[in-house]
Amino acid sequence: MGEYEDTLKDIKETLGIIPGFMKALSGDVLVKDWGLWKKYSFTETEIPCKYREMIGLSAAANIKCPYYQAMHTAMAKFHGATDRELSEVYYLASLTARWSAMTHAQNYPYEKFKQELRQIGQYLVRQQCKEIRHVKNSKLS
């Protein structure tokens, strides 16, 4: 068997079928892409499967893709995502899109945005250090 046939066999063994949208790809694309698709859909990497799928769902929602909204929702559930977790993903997907739209509509200066983000980060680190000191002092009392 050649690489393409081996890839088709692996897809069928993994998914139970060879989806038409995969068959429609040129052989060289499917051979090259299938291994990565399989890795990032079914195996643990730096980002656990459930969280990867929830990230994918958020991206699919923002690009208005019903195909991959359905796929990432199903895969997230397969990997253990609860309905409550998915509800949070739905909100977070909209949060990013909404605030991005509002910031873009203002034509807000990007360099100023980055500067303010650095200031916020520094403030949050200082606040976190205060919290840690407070907890340590409480334990000593």
C-alpha positions as a printed Julia matrix, in Angstrom:
141×3 Matrix{Float64}:
   0.0    0.0    0.0
   1.07   3.57  -0.63
   1.04   6.53   1.73
  -2.41   7.68   0.61
  -3.97   4.24   1.07
  -2.28   3.87   4.48
  -3.69   7.24   5.47
  -7.21   6.27   4.39
  -6.9    3.01   6.35
  -5.76   4.91   9.47
  -8.63   7.38   9.14
 -11.14   4.55   8.9
  -9.6    2.74  11.88
  -9.66   5.97  13.91
 -13.06   7.4   12.92
 -14.98   4.35  11.74
 -15.52   5.95   8.33
 -13.61   8.11   5.89
 -15.56  11.38   5.86
 -16.37  12.81   2.44
 -14.77  16.13   3.29
 -11.49  14.28   3.83
 -11.83  12.2    0.65
 -12.38  15.42  -1.3
  -8.89  16.69  -0.43
  -5.98  16.02  -2.72
  -3.99  12.98  -1.63
  -0.84  14.87  -0.72
  -2.78  17.29   1.49
  -4.59  14.49   3.32
  -1.39  12.51   3.83
   0.39  15.53   5.28
  -2.51  16.88   7.35
  -4.11  13.74   8.78
  -1.3   13.0   11.25
  -1.56  16.47  12.76
  -5.37  16.38  12.8
  -5.27  13.04  14.59
  -2.6   14.18  17.04
  -4.4   17.37  17.99
  -7.83  15.72  18.14
  -7.08  12.54  20.06
  -3.77  12.65  21.92
  -2.52  14.64  24.88
  -0.19  17.49  23.98
   0.8   20.55  25.97
  -2.86  21.59  25.99
  -5.17  18.8   27.21
  -7.7   17.53  24.63
 -10.78  18.95  26.33
  -9.32  22.45  26.46
  -8.02  22.27  22.88
 -11.51  21.43  21.69
 -13.04  24.27  23.7
 -10.51  26.66  22.14
 -11.45  25.27  18.71
 -15.14  25.78  19.49
 -14.49  29.4   20.43
 -12.58  29.99  17.19
 -15.27  28.25  15.11
 -17.98  30.36  16.75
 -16.11  33.56  15.95
 -15.64  32.67  12.29
 -19.3   31.53  12.16
 -18.47  28.0   11.02
 -21.32  25.57  11.76
 -19.25  22.57  10.65
 -16.53  23.04  13.22
 -18.85  24.38  15.91
 -20.56  20.98  15.74
 -17.29  19.05  15.52
 -15.52  20.87  18.36
 -18.62  20.67  20.58
 -18.84  16.91  20.02
 -15.11  16.42  20.54
 -15.1   18.57  23.69
 -17.91  16.41  25.11
 -16.05  13.26  24.04
 -13.06  14.51  26.02
 -15.17  15.23  29.1
 -16.4   18.82  28.76
 -19.57  19.45  30.73
 -22.54  21.53  29.64
 -21.55  24.14  32.24
 -18.03  24.35  30.82
 -19.41  24.69  27.31
 -21.75  27.47  28.51
 -18.7   29.34  29.74
 -16.97  28.82  26.38
 -19.99  30.3   24.59
 -19.71  33.43  26.71
 -15.93  33.7   26.38
 -16.15  33.36  22.59
 -18.57  36.28  22.5
 -16.54  38.31  25.0
 -13.45  38.36  22.8
 -15.4   39.16  19.65
 -17.49  41.86  21.35
 -14.59  43.69  23.0
 -12.51  43.4   19.86
 -15.32  44.99  17.84
 -15.74  47.81  20.36
 -11.99  48.52  20.47
 -11.69  48.41  16.66
 -14.72  50.67  16.23
 -12.93  53.28  18.33
  -9.84  52.93  16.14
  -8.03  52.77  19.47
  -4.25  53.24  19.08
  -2.6   49.82  19.25
   0.6   51.09  20.92
  -1.45  52.83  23.6
  -3.44  49.61  24.11
  -0.21  47.62  24.6
   1.16  50.27  27.0
  -2.02  50.18  29.08
  -1.97  46.4   29.05
   1.58  46.44  30.49
   0.42  48.86  33.2
  -2.5   46.61  34.08
  -0.18  43.58  34.22
   2.23  45.37  36.55
  -0.63  46.45  38.81
  -2.05  42.92  38.97
   1.37  41.48  39.87
   1.72  44.04  42.68
  -1.77  43.19  43.95
  -0.97  39.48  43.85
   2.2   40.07  45.88
   0.18  42.0   48.48
  -2.27  39.08  48.71
   0.55  36.58  49.19
   2.12  38.72  51.94
  -1.29  39.05  53.62
  -1.82  35.27  53.61
   1.68  34.63  54.98
   1.2   37.21  57.75
  -2.19  35.7   58.64
  -0.63  32.27  59.04
   2.09  33.68  61.32
  -0.46  35.26  63.65
